[in-house]
């Protein structure tokens, strides 16, 4: 199965597998992918600003190798869709101060 890359503003964001270019294009516009691109950050900024073009291209050999290694390490079924971020990302929603691990004991 071919591996594709979604690129935004000249940055390779993630690699993923798809049956063909049409399927790859549909995956890039998937609500879950788009949501992640808005929420996840690199360098303190969202991966996508909501208006920049998301370009789709075939993965370069080194990108496909990163995808393959991550997929193999995951133990996922070969037919399961898989994506790998090609740059370090954080999910700032996991650091929401309102829902931390502190003990919130109520005293009357």
C-alpha angles and dihedrals in degrees: 000000000000121000119223134190129220110215127191124188090347094308121118102230107176141351122219141165126247137165093242143340093278091054090045091052090051091051092052090055093044112127093236093053093046092048091051091050089056096044105037117078140205120191092358094303133098114261089237131026093206095250109055114101115261105219122205123209141153114277118257115238094260092048092049089050091053090049092048094048092050092045092049092048091051094059089223121158111266090239095055114100111250134188132186126196110232095205131044112275135182131201105225091191088072088064096055105146092209092065103037128141094260119128107254101194114173118222121200 
